[in-house]
């Protein structure tokens, strides 16, 4: 069984992944954040530096490479949870292209590489995840949680417009474009799965019910 946990930046993907993995006695494949040399540059650079050094494109290639490795391992193994996955990468790349941070040529190269990778996944015994857990929340919740976790490079006020642009299109991507698995939506405006045992139990029950494990 393979579960993907995704959604807007800051809503608790890692915490939810760890809770589900512990309950199902499975492994978590973590998003490459702390070992990512490009991410701080992506968030902290000026517009001029971004255009000169192409950080958004480099970041998407970095993530794509890491996520391809993770999902190959996850689909071959048993009972794995992915803290974000290769499926959402296209959405982030497209939004950055719309913002002019990634060129149309770079997007074309990215999509060609992604399509080749997805063809490789079709050769595996398991082709796609069993469930996508979509963490959904209002924009105020997103900003509050980004501020709460306190990664310095994520806290610059100039990033608020970027976060809002990504947030505004997420539901459309999730419900109208993503087709690789069933989706379970978890309302993170109402749940605090880290501090509340009741909320954590609700999450576990909802996932098990969706997977027909109860």
C-alpha positions as CSV (number, residue, x, y, z in Angstrom):
1,X,0.0,0.0,0.0
2,X,1.3,3.5,-0.9
3,X,-0.2,6.7,0.5
4,X,0.7,10.2,-0.7
5,X,0.3,13.2,1.7
6,X,0.1,16.5,-0.1
7,X,-1.2,20.0,0.0
8,X,-0.2,23.6,0.5
9,X,3.1,24.6,2.1
10,X,3.0,24.6,5.9
11,X,-0.2,22.6,6.5
12,X,1.4,19.6,8.2
13,X,2.3,17.0,5.6
14,X,5.2,15.7,7.6
15,X,3.3,15.4,10.8
16,X,0.4,13.6,9.0
17,X,2.8,11.3,7.2
18,X,4.4,10.3,10.5
19,X,1.1,9.7,12.2
20,X,-0.2,7.5,9.4
21,X,3.1,5.6,9.0
22,X,3.2,4.8,12.7
23,X,-0.4,3.5,12.6
24,X,0.2,1.4,9.6
25,X,3.7,0.3,10.6
26,X,5.1,1.8,7.4
27,X,8.0,3.9,6.2
28,X,7.9,7.6,5.5
29,X,9.7,9.0,2.4
30,X,10.4,12.6,3.4
31,X,10.4,15.7,1.2
32,X,14.0,16.9,0.7
33,X,14.0,20.1,2.7
34,X,16.9,20.2,5.2
35,X,19.3,18.7,2.7
36,X,18.2,20.9,-0.2
37,X,20.8,23.5,-1.1
38,X,18.5,25.4,-3.5
39,X,15.5,25.9,-1.4
40,X,16.9,28.7,0.8
41,X,18.2,30.5,-2.3
42,X,14.8,30.1,-4.0
43,X,13.0,31.8,-1.1
44,X,15.6,34.5,-0.1
45,X,17.0,35.7,-3.4
46,X,15.9,38.9,-5.1
47,X,13.9,38.8,-8.4
48,X,17.1,39.7,-10.3
49,X,19.1,36.9,-8.7
50,X,16.3,34.4,-9.4
51,X,16.2,35.4,-13.1
52,X,20.0,35.3,-13.4
53,X,20.5,32.0,-11.6
54,X,17.3,30.2,-12.6
55,X,16.7,29.0,-9.0
56,X,13.0,28.0,-9.6
57,X,13.9,25.7,-12.5
58,X,16.8,24.2,-10.6
59,X,14.6,23.7,-7.6
60,X,12.0,21.8,-9.6
61,X,14.6,19.6,-11.1
62,X,16.1,18.9,-7.7
63,X,12.7,17.9,-6.3
64,X,11.8,15.9,-9.4
65,X,14.9,13.8,-9.1
66,X,14.4,13.2,-5.4
67,X,10.7,12.4,-5.7
68,X,11.3,10.0,-8.6
69,X,13.7,8.0,-6.6
70,X,11.3,8.0,-3.6
71,X,8.2,6.9,-5.5
72,X,10.1,4.1,-7.3
73,X,11.2,2.7,-4.0
74,X,7.7,3.2,-2.4
75,X,5.8,1.5,-5.3
76,X,8.1,-1.5,-5.1
77,X,7.9,-1.9,-1.3
78,X,4.9,-2.3,1.0
79,X,3.0,0.1,3.2
80,X,4.9,3.3,2.4
81,X,3.9,7.0,3.0
82,X,5.2,9.8,0.8
83,X,5.6,13.3,2.3
84,X,4.5,15.0,-1.0
85,X,5.3,13.2,-4.2
86,X,6.2,13.5,-7.9
87,X,2.5,14.3,-8.8
88,X,2.4,17.7,-7.2
89,X,5.7,18.9,-8.7
90,X,4.1,19.7,-12.1
91,X,1.7,22.0,-10.3
92,X,4.5,24.0,-8.6
93,X,6.4,24.2,-11.9
94,X,3.4,25.4,-13.8
95,X,2.6,28.1,-11.3
96,X,6.1,29.4,-11.3
97,X,6.0,29.5,-15.1
98,X,2.8,31.6,-14.9
99,X,4.7,34.0,-12.6
100,X,7.5,34.3,-15.1
101,X,10.0,32.6,-12.8
102,X,10.3,29.6,-15.1
103,X,10.4,30.1,-18.9
104,X,8.2,28.2,-21.3
105,X,11.3,26.5,-22.7
106,X,12.3,25.3,-19.2
107,X,8.7,24.1,-18.6
108,X,8.9,22.1,-21.9
109,X,12.1,20.5,-20.8
110,X,10.7,19.7,-17.4
111,X,7.5,18.2,-18.8
112,X,9.4,16.0,-21.2
113,X,11.6,14.7,-18.4
114,X,8.5,14.2,-16.1
115,X,6.7,12.3,-18.8
116,X,9.6,10.0,-19.3
117,X,9.7,9.3,-15.6
118,X,6.0,8.6,-15.4
119,X,6.4,6.1,-18.3
120,X,9.0,4.3,-16.2
121,X,6.6,4.1,-13.3
122,X,4.1,2.2,-15.5
123,X,6.6,-0.6,-15.7
124,X,6.5,-1.2,-12.0
125,X,4.2,-3.9,-10.4
126,X,2.3,-1.1,-8.7
127,X,1.6,1.8,-11.0
128,X,0.2,4.5,-8.7
129,X,-0.6,5.3,-5.0
130,X,-3.6,3.8,-3.3
131,X,-4.6,7.1,-1.7
132,X,-3.8,10.8,-1.8
133,X,-4.4,12.6,1.5
134,X,-5.0,16.2,0.6
135,X,-4.5,18.7,3.4
136,X,-6.7,21.6,2.8
137,X,-6.8,24.9,4.7
138,X,-7.6,28.6,4.4
139,X,-4.9,31.0,3.6
140,X,-4.7,32.4,7.1
141,X,-4.1,28.9,8.4
142,X,-1.3,28.4,5.8
143,X,0.4,31.6,6.9
144,X,0.0,31.0,10.6
145,X,1.5,27.5,10.3
146,X,4.4,28.7,8.1
147,X,5.2,31.3,10.7
148,X,4.8,28.8,13.6
149,X,7.3,26.3,12.2
150,X,9.9,29.2,11.9
151,X,12.1,28.3,8.9
152,X,13.8,31.7,8.5
153,X,13.9,31.6,4.7
154,X,10.1,31.1,4.5
155,X,9.2,34.1,6.6
156,X,10.0,37.0,4.4
157,X,6.9,39.2,3.9
158,X,7.5,39.4,0.1
159,X,6.7,35.7,-0.1
160,X,3.0,36.2,1.0
161,X,1.9,37.0,-2.5
162,X,3.7,33.9,-3.8
163,X,2.1,31.7,-1.2
164,X,-1.3,33.1,-2.0
165,X,-0.9,32.4,-5.7
166,X,0.1,28.8,-5.1
167,X,-2.8,28.4,-2.6
168,X,-5.4,29.8,-4.9
169,X,-5.0,27.2,-7.6
170,X,-4.4,24.1,-5.4
171,X,-8.0,22.9,-5.2
172,X,-8.4,23.1,-9.0
173,X,-5.3,21.0,-9.5
174,X,-6.3,18.5,-6.8
175,X,-9.9,17.9,-7.9
176,X,-9.7,18.5,-11.7
177,X,-6.2,17.5,-12.8
178,X,-4.9,14.8,-10.5
179,X,-6.3,11.4,-11.5
180,X,-3.8,8.9,-10.2
181,X,-5.6,7.7,-7.1
182,X,-8.6,8.3,-4.8
183,X,-8.4,11.5,-2.7
184,X,-9.2,12.0,0.9
185,X,-9.5,15.7,1.9
186,X,-8.6,16.6,5.5
187,X,-9.6,20.1,6.7
188,X,-6.6,21.5,8.5
189,X,-8.6,24.6,9.5
190,X,-10.4,22.4,12.0
191,X,-7.8,19.8,13.0
192,X,-4.6,20.0,15.0
193,X,-3.2,16.5,14.7
194,X,0.0,17.3,16.6
195,X,-1.6,18.6,19.8
196,X,-5.0,16.9,19.9
197,X,-5.4,13.2,20.4
198,X,-9.0,13.4,19.3
199,X,-8.0,15.1,16.0
200,X,-5.2,12.5,15.5
201,X,-7.7,9.6,16.0
202,X,-10.1,11.2,13.6
203,X,-7.4,11.4,10.9
204,X,-6.5,7.8,11.4
205,X,-10.1,6.6,11.3
206,X,-10.8,8.6,8.1
207,X,-7.7,7.2,6.4
208,X,-8.6,3.6,7.4
209,X,-12.2,4.0,6.3
210,X,-11.1,5.4,2.9
211,X,-8.7,2.5,2.5
212,X,-11.4,0.0,3.7
213,X,-9.2,-1.2,6.6
214,X,-12.1,-1.0,9.1
